[in-house]
Amino acid sequence: MSRPVWQRVAVPVVAILVVVVVATAVLGVGLTRRAFPQTTGELEVPGLAGSVEVVRDELGVTHLYADTAADLFAAQGFTAAQDRFFQMDLRRHVVSGRLSELVGEGGLETDKVIRTLGWRRVAEQELALLDPTVRGYLQAYTNGVNAYIDQQASPSRMGLEYVVLARSAPGYEVRRWDPVDSLAWLKAMAWDLRGNYADELARGRLVGQVPLPQLGELYPDYPVSEHPPILSPGEWSPEERPRVPDADARGGTSGAVRAPAPGDALDPAEQGRLGEPVAPPGPTEGTTRQWLADGGVDEALAAAGSALDAVPALMGTGEGIGSNSWVVSGEHTASGAPLLANDPHLAVGQPGIWLQAGLHCRVVSEACPFDVTGFTFAGLPGVVIGHNQDIAWGITNLDPDVTDFYLEDVEGDRVLRGDSYVPLTVRTETIKVAGGEDVEITVRESSHGPVVSDVLDPVADLGTDAPLGGVETSDDYEVALAWTALEPGRTAEAIFAMNRASGWEDFRDAARLFEVPAQNLLYADTEGNIGYQAPGLVPVRRSATHGTPPGFYPAPGWDEAYAWSGWVDFEEMPYALNPEDGVIVAANQAVVRGSTPFLTSEWDKGYRSTRILELLSARTEEGPLTVEDMTQVQLDDRNAFAEVLVPLLVDLDLGHDFYAEAQDLLRDWDLTAPAEGEQSAAAAYFYAVYANLLETVFDDELPPDLAATGNSRSMLLLDELLARPDSRWWDDRRTPGVVESRDEVVRTAMLKARLDLTRDISKDVEDWTWGQLHQVRLEHEVLSGEDVPALVRGIFGQPPRPASGTSAVVNAMNWDASTGSFEVTSAPSMRMVVDLADLDASRWVNQTGNSAHPFHPNHTDQTRTWIEGGTYPMVSGREAVLERAHQTMTLTPAPPG
């Protein structure tokens, strides 16, 4: 699987520095040890008002004890930099569009896109919106990071990566941290969790290439009758919610646009709001799908997609990005108190995304209100997922449609609006390139957002006077992106509000501020309550195409009827407190049956969430639930879709014992996906068949970059097609003159899978294991890939490991069939189970280790446990923390001057 250019930037210098790295290893990893953190004794930190105790356990988890909130966050900034500074520095270069300053011209394309999107510009505006107290927390964190930078002085003392990159960025000096560096990281988080933008682009490109009936089949409705949404009608109904007549404090709009959505027929009264306006003016005559099919648009959309693909996926990308979370009330548990579980499915890498920490005010008060433990982001103060002494919370991606593409009719620096051209907003950005000349780019923005099709080199001519709906237009189209994260907001403030919340109403108040990225928030407290809240900025707009939801296709930017008109009011966002059944599962499935408010049509199809519900129900019949039960549910890898496909596979006559040997593996298969063991060979064969089936059924009619991924939508598509043997999808268009049947295609996939596994593993089916195909590579964010010497990859990353699990199962070790590989592309980035009866009985595990320094004991120390499904105690009470203490250090105020 090829990697983006930005991840290959160090390759030219790596070969030169192999000798240096070898010498480092031989000499006792001297260069690396220079960057190891001090973890015992006393250390002066400028700006502290009092001493801060830093307690590290054997996993390198830091628990900080301070008298003031400012000292607490200063210590968090300092210790995070001790463990992860290069990761922090790399992230801020990426999100600020300054990667080229660090890695040279290899980062240029990324910088062009980020500067065009303007992530840091928006973060600068957000800083001014935040409550002064929160700005103080950010500044305290900044002071702590800068104290570390000053202490270490030289980049080589902050991370071995700087030694390797020294030749590509000669004379590189680490800039001081500032609060905007922390805020800009939220843009990367929002980007990777942004919703359906890839599908919207894909549909726009496929119009005219794939017949509309087939195109519609590629995006099946959510199967609401088989896979329950998060909340049932009895738990939340829009008719029961307060109706706010005017905009709320966020500019929200009550009465959001309705559209066909899970289990909800379109209300005729809403038709005018959903469909196209009567006799739309100008070039939008006819439906959007008609004028998309007229030509001259595919290239613009493809260019926009290519540009946006240059943005590094710092948290992950693709259909498998999601999460599991669930909460059960005390009526179902052995302790009589709630249990809450969470495992976000994000990118895999070394170091991992999360940094574990505890933030404790010695005396919790209004002035110092924090006593919170959980998972943090290096570079951002506070705890993102975890618990305090009163409540616990988990997060999964709500995944609303918060991005829309607008086709823009542009002449020079003017864009069509109605019947006339108006000026675009134009600015110049200068990108500094290490080892090269500065590069200037021109950024243009329409009223909808930045013109992303500008970012790449000039796009091929799109055709002269390309017609739209029979109306001639100017020569070419540009593509603008509307995205909620480009609206300044207060999400950073929400994190601190959640950290200090003491009950449900506090939690909901914090959720009001959690604008981008919109997430499912699960809740439990020590009083026995459980709850759910959907927060976030969700745009209100109308569909540009009859019979489709808003944002389903790119819209004509020149017609302001399709512009965003506000946000869904927070009071209309679904929520529930203490549902009658005492169970809430949020695993990226549809939130509610209806479509008010309209959130998206691109939900995960619910295989994981339904399986979690089934497992919880089955376990409660056996007895009260425990923390261990929750952990075991997180590891479940039974594939519900296989229940549909396997009966057909075992019934087909393959005509030869050689092929039947593999087929026979499925007869006793329990539908799980272990990396090894007696069921593993059957799993390997099934997924090889599945990959071949996807390639034959879909990829003959789709562009290579839009091939089927094999995740939940692919499963639902095949599920529906298996019941329709005469569907045109079964025919392989690469065999003209021959029309294949369903059974012929399935049989061919089985034969090819047998041959593939014979070639790749062994002729003897007993030798096959799923783990030989399905492996996870925890590689460094920059120094990775086959073009980097193995010695260097081994120092900065980890070797590939066999992995249980698969796509669209609870243990979501996702792979992407479109890559031609079974390698894990995203996975549980951590696992956590919180016991509200005894918080110190909670459990957690990280994907890698807390340290980003090669050779450090905490660099990779949690990975084996993570792979094997184990966890560690997640202690938070001071007595329990001290019992597990491994190293203790005191940060003290530095003398004046």
Residue pairs with C-beta under 8 A, 6 or more apart in sequence:
1 819
1 821
1 823
1 825
3 784
3 785
4 110
4 309
4 310
4 312
5 106
5 107
5 109
5 110
5 310
6 94
6 99
6 103
6 106
6 107
6 109
6 110
6 310
6 312
6 782
7 312
7 781
7 782
7 784
7 785
8 106
8 785
8 787
9 103
9 104
9 106
9 107
9 168
9 782
10 103
10 164
10 165
10 168
10 782
10 783
10 788
11 785
11 787
11 788
12 168
13 164
13 165
13 166
13 167
13 168
14 164
14 783
14 788
14 789
14 792
15 789
16 167
17 163
17 164
17 167
17 792
18 789
18 791
18 792
20 31
20 163
21 160
21 164
21 791
21 792
21 795
22 791
24 30
24 31
24 32
24 160
25 795
29 854
29 855
31 156
31 160
31 163
32 160
32 853
32 854
32 855
32 856
33 855
34 156
34 157
35 85
35 152
35 156
35 157
35 158
35 159
35 160
35 853
36 853
36 856
37 79
37 82
37 83
37 851
38 82
38 889
39 54
39 56
39 887
39 889
40 887
40 888
40 889
41 889
41 890
42 889
42 890
42 891
42 892
43 151
43 889
43 890
43 891
43 892
44 891
44 892
44 893
44 894
44 895
45 52
45 74
45 75
45 78
45 144
45 147
45 891
45 892
45 893
45 894
46 143
46 147
46 150
46 893
46 894
47 74
47 140
47 143
47 144
47 147
47 893
47 894
48 71
48 74
48 75
48 891
48 892
48 893
48 894
49 67
49 68
49 70
49 71
49 893
50 66
50 67
50 68
50 71
50 893
51 890
51 891
51 892
51 893
52 64
52 65
52 66
52 71
52 72
52 74
52 75
52 890
52 891
53 64
53 65
53 66
53 888
53 889
53 890
54 62
54 63
54 64
54 75
54 79
54 888
54 889
54 890
54 891
55 62
55 63
55 64
55 65
55 881
55 882
55 885
55 887
55 888
56 62
56 63
56 885
56 886
56 887
56 888
56 889
57 63
57 881
57 884
57 885
57 886
58 884
58 886
59 356
59 846
59 849
59 850
59 858
59 861
59 862
59 872
60 83
60 849
60 850
60 851
60 856
60 857
60 858
60 861
61 356
61 357
61 358
61 850
62 79
62 83
62 357
62 358
62 850
63 357
63 358
63 360
63 373
63 881
64 72
64 75
64 76
64 79
64 357
64 358
64 359
64 360
65 360
65 361
65 362
65 878
66 72
66 75
66 360
66 361
66 362
66 368
67 361
67 362
67 363
67 368
68 361
68 367
68 368
69 136
69 137
69 140
69 361
69 367
69 368
69 369
69 370
70 136
70 137
70 140
71 140
72 140
72 359
72 360
72 361
72 368
72 370
73 137
73 138
73 140
73 141
73 144
73 359
73 381
73 382
74 140
74 141
74 143
74 144
74 147
75 144
75 891
76 141
76 144
76 357
76 359
76 376
76 381
77 140
77 141
77 142
77 143
77 144
77 145
77 147
77 148
77 177
77 381
78 144
78 145
78 147
78 148
78 891
79 144
79 357
80 88
80 144
80 145
80 355
80 357
80 376
80 378
80 379
81 88
81 144
81 145
81 148
81 149
81 158
81 378
82 148
83 355
83 378
83 850
83 851
83 852
83 853
83 858
84 351
84 355
84 378
84 379
84 850
84 851
84 852
85 145
85 148
85 149
85 152
85 158
85 159
85 852
86 158
86 159
86 161
86 162
86 852
87 351
87 378
87 379
87 781
87 852
88 145
88 177
88 181
88 378
88 379
89 102
89 158
89 174
90 99
90 102
90 161
90 781
90 782
91 185
91 188
91 314
91 378
91 379
92 98
92 177
92 181
92 184
92 185
92 379
93 99
93 101
93 102
93 107
94 110
94 114
94 188
94 312
94 314
95 114
95 119
95 120
95 184
95 185
95 187
95 188
95 314
96 114
96 119
96 120
96 181
96 184
97 110
97 111
97 112
97 113
97 114
97 115
97 119
97 120
97 429
97 431
98 111
98 431
98 432
99 107
99 110
99 111
99 114
100 106
100 107
100 108
100 111
100 431
100 432
100 433
100 434
100 436
100 439
101 107
101 169
101 172
101 432
101 433
101 434
102 165
102 169
102 172
102 434
103 165
103 168
103 169
103 434
103 782
104 168
104 169
104 433
104 434
104 435
104 436
105 433
105 435
105 436
106 168
107 433
108 431
108 433
108 439
109 310
109 455
109 456
110 310
110 311
110 312
111 431
112 307
112 310
112 431
112 441
112 455
112 456
113 307
113 308
113 310
113 311
113 452
113 455
114 120
114 311
115 429
115 431
115 441
115 443
116 307
116 429
116 441
116 443
116 450
116 451
116 452
116 454
116 455
117 187
117 311
117 450
117 452
117 481
117 483
117 486
118 443
118 450
118 486
119 184
119 187
119 188
119 485
120 180
120 184
122 187
122 485
122 486
122 487
122 488
123 180
123 183
123 184
123 186
123 187
124 180
125 488
126 183
126 488
126 489
126 490
126 492
127 135
127 138
127 179
127 180
127 183
129 488
129 489
129 490
130 138
130 490
130 492
130 493
131 490
131 493
134 492
134 493
134 496
135 179
137 381
137 382
137 496
138 179
138 182
138 183
138 381
138 492
139 179
140 381
141 179
141 182
141 380
141 381
142 177
142 178
142 179
142 181
142 182
145 177
146 176
146 177
148 158
149 158
149 174
149 176
149 177
152 158
155 162
155 172
155 173
155 174
156 162
156 163
156 166
158 174
159 852
159 853
160 795
160 796
160 853
160 854
161 780
161 782
161 783
161 796
162 172
164 783
164 792
165 172
165 782
166 172
168 434
168 435
169 434
169 435
170 434
170 435
172 434
181 379
182 379
182 380
182 381
182 492
183 492
185 377
185 379
185 380
186 380
186 485
186 491
186 492
186 516
187 485
188 314
188 315
189 314
189 315
189 377
189 517
190 484
190 485
190 516
190 517
191 311
191 485
192 313
192 314
192 315
192 316
192 317
192 321
192 346
192 347
193 315
193 321
193 397
193 399
193 517
193 519
194 402
194 403
194 483
194 485
194 517
195 399
195 400
195 401
195 402
195 403
195 600
195 602
196 399
196 401
196 403
196 551
196 600
196 601
196 602
197 308
197 403
197 405
197 481
197 483
198 305
199 219
199 602
200 401
200 403
200 404
200 405
200 551
200 552
200 553
200 554
201 301
201 304
201 305
201 405
201 554
202 706
203 215
203 219
203 552
203 553
204 292
204 297
204 298
204 301
204 405
204 553
204 554
205 298
205 301
205 302
205 305
205 703
205 706
206 215
206 218
206 702
206 706
207 215
207 289
207 292
207 293
207 297
207 553
208 292
208 293
208 294
208 295
208 298
209 298
209 703
210 218
210 701
210 702
211 728
212 289
214 701
214 728
214 729
217 717
217 720
217 727
217 729
218 698
218 717
219 601
219 602
219 713
220 605
220 713
220 716
220 717
220 720
221 260
221 262
221 601
222 229
222 261
222 262
222 263
222 589
222 590
222 601
222 603
222 605
222 606
223 605
223 606
223 716
224 262
224 263
224 590
224 593
225 263
226 606
226 610
227 589
227 590
227 605
227 606
227 607
227 609
227 610
228 589
228 606
228 609
228 610
228 613
229 262
229 263
229 589
229 590
229 591
229 592
229 593
230 520
230 532
230 574
230 584
230 585
230 586
230 589
230 590
230 591
230 592
230 609
231 532
231 574
231 576
231 579
231 584
231 591
231 592
232 579
232 593
233 592
233 593
233 594
234 580
235 576
235 579
235 580
236 574
236 575
236 576
236 592
237 594
238 572
238 594
238 596
238 597
241 571
241 572
242 571
243 254
243 255
243 572
244 252
244 254
244 569
244 571
244 572
245 254
246 254
247 253
247 566
247 569
248 254
248 569
248 570
248 571
249 512
250 512
250 515
250 537
250 567
250 570
251 566
251 567
252 566
252 567
252 568
252 569
252 570
252 572
253 540
253 565
253 566
253 567
253 568
253 569
254 569
254 571
254 572
255 572
255 596
256 538
256 540
256 568
256 569
256 572
256 596
256 597
256 598
257 270
257 273
257 274
257 540
257 541
257 542
257 543
257 550
257 597
257 598
258 264
258 266
258 267
258 270
258 273
258 274
258 595
258 596
258 598
259 266
259 274
259 543
259 548
259 549
259 550
259 595
259 598
259 601
260 266
260 547
260 548
260 549
260 595
260 601
261 549
261 590
261 594
261 595
261 598
261 599
261 601
262 590
262 592
262 593
262 594
262 595
262 603
263 593
263 594
264 593
264 594
264 595
266 274
273 542
274 542
274 543
274 549
274 550
275 542
275 543
275 546
275 547
276 284
276 287
276 288
276 543
276 544
276 545
276 546
277 561
279 285
280 559
280 561
281 418
281 419
281 559
282 418
282 419
282 471
282 558
282 559
283 291
283 409
283 468
283 469
283 471
283 473
283 556
283 558
284 291
284 468
284 469
284 544
284 556
284 558
284 559
285 469
285 470
285 471
286 469
286 470
287 545
287 546
288 544
288 545
288 553
288 554
288 555
288 556
289 545
289 553
290 469
291 297
291 467
291 468
291 469
291 556
292 553
292 554
294 466
294 467
294 468
294 469
295 463
295 466
295 467
296 462
296 463
296 466
296 467
296 476
296 477
297 407
297 462
297 466
297 477
297 554
299 459
299 460
299 462
300 407
300 453
300 459
300 462
300 476
300 477
300 478
300 479
301 405
301 479
301 554
303 453
303 456
303 459
303 479
304 405
304 452
304 453
304 479
304 481
305 705
306 456
307 452
307 453
307 455
307 456
308 452
308 481
310 455
313 347
314 347
314 353
314 781
315 321
315 346
315 347
315 353
316 345
316 346
316 347
316 825
316 826
317 347
318 709
318 711
318 814
318 816
318 825
318 826
319 709
319 711
319 712
319 713
319 814
319 816
320 345
320 709
320 711
320 807
320 808
320 812
320 814
320 815
320 816
320 825
320 826
321 345
321 346
321 347
321 397
321 826
322 344
322 345
322 396
322 397
322 399
322 587
322 588
322 604
322 608
322 812
323 342
323 343
323 344
323 345
323 395
323 396
323 397
323 587
323 588
324 341
324 342
324 343
324 345
324 396
324 587
324 608
324 609
324 612
324 634
324 810
324 812
324 828
325 340
325 341
325 342
325 343
325 394
325 395
325 396
325 520
325 522
325 585
325 586
325 587
326 340
326 341
326 522
326 583
326 584
326 585
326 586
326 587
326 612
326 616
326 633
327 338
327 339
327 340
327 341
327 394
327 522
327 523
327 524
327 530
327 531
327 583
327 584
328 338
328 339
328 530
328 582
328 583
328 616
328 625
329 338
329 528
329 530
329 578
329 582
329 583
330 336
330 337
330 338
330 528
330 582
330 836
330 837
331 582
332 582
332 583
332 616
332 620
332 624
332 625
333 339
333 624
333 625
333 626
333 837
334 623
334 624
334 625
334 626
335 626
335 835
335 836
335 837
335 838
336 528
336 837
337 526
337 528
337 835
337 836
337 837
338 392
338 524
338 525
338 528
338 529
338 530
338 836
339 524
339 625
339 626
339 627
339 630
339 833
339 834
339 835
339 836
340 387
340 392
340 393
340 394
340 522
340 523
340 524
340 530
340 833
340 834
340 836
341 394
341 630
341 631
341 633
341 634
341 831
341 832
341 833
341 834
342 385
342 394
342 395
342 396
342 522
342 831
342 832
343 634
343 828
343 829
343 830
343 831
343 832
344 385
344 395
344 396
344 397
344 828
344 829
344 830
345 812
345 814
345 826
345 827
345 828
345 829
346 353
346 826
346 827
346 829
347 353
347 825
347 826
347 829
348 776
348 777
348 778
348 824
348 825
348 826
348 827
348 829
348 847
349 778
349 779
349 780
349 781
349 848
350 778
350 779
350 780
350 781
350 796
350 797
350 798
350 848
350 859
350 860
351 848
351 849
351 851
351 852
351 859
352 778
352 829
352 830
352 846
352 847
352 848
352 849
353 377
353 829
353 830
353 847
354 375
354 376
354 377
354 829
354 830
354 846
354 847
355 375
355 376
355 377
355 378
355 850
356 374
356 375
356 376
356 844
356 846
356 850
357 373
357 374
357 376
357 383
358 372
358 373
358 876
358 881
359 370
359 371
359 372
359 373
359 382
359 383
359 499
360 370
360 371
360 372
360 878
361 368
361 369
361 370
361 371
362 368
364 370
364 371
364 389
369 500
370 388
370 499
370 500
371 388
371 389
371 876
372 382
372 383
372 386
372 387
372 388
372 499
372 500
373 383
373 386
373 387
373 388
373 839
373 874
373 875
373 876
374 383
374 384
374 385
374 386
374 387
374 832
375 383
375 384
375 385
375 386
375 830
375 832
375 844
375 846
376 382
376 383
376 384
377 384
378 852
380 492
380 495
381 495
381 496
382 495
382 496
382 499
383 495
383 499
384 395
384 495
385 393
385 394
385 395
385 830
385 832
386 392
386 393
386 832
386 834
387 393
387 834
387 839
387 842
387 876
388 499
388 500
388 501
388 502
389 526
389 839
389 876
390 501
390 502
390 503
390 525
390 526
391 501
391 502
391 503
391 506
391 507
391 523
391 524
391 525
391 526
392 523
392 524
392 525
392 834
392 836
393 498
393 507
393 521
393 522
393 523
393 524
394 521
394 522
394 586
394 832
395 519
395 520
395 521
395 522
396 519
396 520
396 522
396 586
396 587
396 588
397 517
397 519
397 520
397 588
398 517
398 518
398 519
398 520
398 534
398 535
398 536
398 591
398 599
399 518
399 588
399 600
399 602
399 603
399 604
400 518
400 536
400 538
400 599
400 600
401 538
401 539
401 549
401 550
401 551
401 599
401 600
401 601
401 602
402 483
402 484
402 485
402 516
402 517
402 518
402 536
402 537
402 538
402 539
403 481
403 482
403 483
403 484
403 551
404 448
404 481
404 482
404 539
404 541
404 550
404 551
404 554
404 555
404 564
405 479
405 480
405 481
405 482
405 554
405 555
406 446
406 448
406 449
406 479
406 480
406 481
406 482
406 554
406 555
406 556
406 557
406 562
407 477
407 478
407 479
407 554
407 555
407 556
407 557
408 415
408 416
408 446
408 448
408 451
408 477
408 478
408 479
408 480
408 557
408 558
409 415
409 416
409 473
409 474
409 477
409 557
409 558
410 416
410 424
410 451
410 474
410 476
410 477
410 478
411 421
411 474
413 423
413 424
413 426
413 444
414 421
414 422
414 423
414 424
415 421
415 422
415 423
415 424
415 446
415 478
415 557
415 558
416 474
416 557
416 558
417 447
417 558
417 560
418 558
418 559
418 560
424 444
424 445
424 446
424 451
425 444
425 445
425 446
426 442
426 443
426 444
426 445
427 442
427 443
428 440
428 441
428 442
428 443
429 440
429 441
429 442
429 443
430 438
430 439
430 440
431 438
431 439
431 440
431 441
432 438
433 439
442 454
443 450
443 451
443 454
444 450
444 451
444 454
444 478
445 451
445 480
446 480
446 557
447 557
447 560
447 563
448 480
448 481
448 482
448 557
448 563
448 564
449 480
449 481
449 482
449 483
449 486
450 480
450 481
450 486
451 478
451 479
451 480
452 479
452 480
452 481
453 459
453 477
453 478
453 479
454 478
459 476
461 475
461 476
462 475
462 476
462 477
463 475
463 476
464 475
465 472
465 473
465 474
465 475
466 473
466 475
466 476
466 477
467 473
468 556
479 554
480 557
482 539
482 564
484 515
484 516
484 518
484 536
484 537
484 538
484 539
485 516
485 517
487 515
487 516
487 537
489 513
489 515
489 516
489 537
490 513
490 515
491 513
491 514
491 515
491 516
493 513
494 510
494 511
494 512
494 513
494 514
494 515
494 535
497 506
497 509
497 510
497 513
498 507
498 510
498 511
498 514
500 506
501 507
501 509
501 510
503 525
503 527
503 529
504 523
504 525
504 529
504 531
504 577
507 521
507 523
507 531
507 533
508 533
508 575
511 521
511 533
511 535
511 570
512 535
512 570
514 521
514 535
514 536
515 535
515 536
515 537
516 536
516 537
517 536
518 534
518 535
518 536
518 537
518 538
519 535
519 536
520 532
520 534
520 586
520 588
520 591
521 532
521 533
521 534
521 535
522 530
522 531
522 532
522 584
522 586
523 529
523 530
523 531
523 532
523 533
524 530
524 531
524 834
524 836
525 836
526 836
528 836
529 577
529 578
530 577
530 578
530 579
530 582
530 584
531 575
531 576
531 577
531 578
531 584
532 574
532 575
532 576
532 584
532 586
533 573
533 574
533 575
534 573
534 574
534 575
534 591
534 599
535 570
535 573
536 573
537 567
538 567
538 568
538 573
538 597
538 598
538 599
539 564
539 566
539 567
539 568
540 564
540 565
540 566
540 567
540 568
541 550
541 551
541 562
541 563
541 564
541 565
542 550
542 561
542 562
543 549
543 550
543 551
543 552
544 553
544 554
544 555
544 556
544 559
544 562
545 552
545 553
549 595
549 598
549 600
549 601
550 598
551 600
552 601
555 562
556 562
568 597
568 598
568 599
572 596
572 597
573 597
574 591
574 592
576 584
583 613
583 616
585 609
585 612
585 613
585 616
586 609
587 604
587 606
587 608
587 609
587 612
587 810
588 603
588 604
588 608
588 609
589 603
589 604
589 605
589 606
589 608
589 609
589 610
590 603
590 606
591 599
604 712
604 808
605 712
605 713
605 715
605 716
605 808
606 712
607 639
607 640
607 641
607 712
607 715
607 808
607 809
608 712
608 808
608 809
608 810
608 812
610 640
611 636
611 638
611 640
611 809
611 810
612 633
612 636
612 810
615 633
615 636
615 810
616 625
616 633
619 625
619 629
619 633
627 833
627 835
627 841
627 842
627 843
630 833
631 831
631 833
631 843
631 869
631 871
633 810
634 810
634 811
634 828
634 831
634 833
634 869
635 804
635 805
635 810
635 811
635 869
636 809
636 810
636 811
637 672
637 673
637 674
637 804
637 805
637 806
637 809
637 810
637 811
637 813
638 670
638 671
638 672
638 809
639 671
639 672
639 673
639 686
639 806
639 808
639 809
640 671
641 715
641 716
641 718
641 719
641 808
642 669
642 671
642 686
643 671
644 718
644 719
644 722
645 686
645 690
645 718
645 722
646 666
646 669
646 671
646 686
648 722
648 743
648 746
649 663
649 666
649 686
649 689
649 746
649 750
650 663
650 666
650 667
652 663
652 743
652 746
652 747
652 750
654 660
654 663
654 747
654 750
654 751
658 754
659 750
659 751
659 754
661 754
661 765
662 685
662 750
662 753
662 754
662 757
662 765
663 750
665 681
665 682
665 685
665 765
665 768
666 682
666 685
666 686
668 682
669 679
669 682
669 683
669 686
670 679
672 679
672 683
673 680
673 683
673 687
673 770
673 774
673 804
673 805
673 806
673 809
673 811
673 813
674 680
674 683
674 770
674 771
674 804
675 769
675 770
675 771
675 774
675 802
675 803
675 804
676 769
676 770
676 771
676 802
677 769
680 768
680 769
680 770
680 771
681 765
681 766
681 767
681 768
681 769
681 770
683 770
683 806
684 757
684 761
684 768
684 769
684 770
684 772
684 773
684 774
685 753
685 754
685 757
685 765
685 768
687 770
687 773
687 774
687 806
687 822
688 753
688 756
688 757
688 773
689 749
689 750
689 753
690 710
690 749
690 817
691 710
691 753
691 817
691 822
692 748
692 749
692 750
692 752
692 753
692 756
693 718
693 745
693 746
693 749
694 707
694 708
694 710
694 714
694 718
694 817
695 707
695 708
695 817
696 732
696 745
696 748
696 749
697 708
697 718
697 721
697 729
697 730
697 745
698 707
698 708
698 714
698 717
698 729
699 707
699 708
699 818
700 732
700 733
700 734
701 729
701 733
702 708
704 818
705 818
707 817
707 818
708 714
708 717
708 817
708 818
709 807
709 816
709 817
709 818
710 807
710 815
710 816
710 817
710 818
711 807
711 808
711 814
711 816
712 807
712 808
714 817
715 808
721 727
721 729
721 730
721 742
722 742
725 741
725 742
725 743
726 742
727 742
730 740
730 741
730 742
730 744
730 745
731 739
731 740
732 738
732 740
732 745
740 748
757 765
757 768
760 772
760 773
761 767
761 768
761 769
761 772
761 773
762 768
769 802
770 802
770 804
770 806
771 802
771 803
771 804
772 802
773 822
774 802
774 803
774 805
774 806
774 813
774 815
774 822
774 823
774 824
775 800
775 801
775 802
775 803
775 822
775 823
775 824
776 800
776 801
776 803
776 813
776 823
776 824
776 827
776 867
777 784
777 797
777 798
777 800
777 823
777 824
778 797
778 798
778 801
778 847
778 848
778 860
778 863
779 785
779 793
779 796
779 797
779 798
780 793
780 796
780 797
783 792
783 793
783 796
783 797
784 793
784 796
784 797
785 793
795 854
795 855
796 854
798 848
798 860
798 863
800 823
801 863
801 867
803 813
803 824
803 827
803 867
804 811
804 813
804 869
805 811
805 812
805 813
805 827
806 812
806 813
806 814
806 815
807 813
807 814
807 815
808 814
811 828
811 869
812 826
812 827
812 828
813 824
813 827
813 828
814 824
814 825
814 826
814 827
815 821
815 822
815 823
815 824
815 825
816 825
819 825
827 847
828 847
828 866
829 847
830 844
830 845
830 846
830 847
831 843
831 844
831 845
831 866
831 871
832 842
832 843
832 844
832 874
833 842
833 843
833 844
833 871
834 842
834 874
835 841
835 842
839 876
839 877
840 873
840 874
840 875
840 876
840 877
840 880
841 873
842 873
842 874
842 875
842 876
843 871
843 872
843 873
843 874
844 871
844 872
844 874
845 862
845 865
845 866
845 870
845 871
845 872
846 862
846 866
847 862
847 863
847 866
848 859
848 860
848 862
848 863
848 866
849 856
849 858
849 859
849 860
849 861
849 862
849 863
850 858
851 857
851 858
851 859
852 859
853 859
862 872
865 871
865 872
873 880
873 884
875 881
875 883
875 884
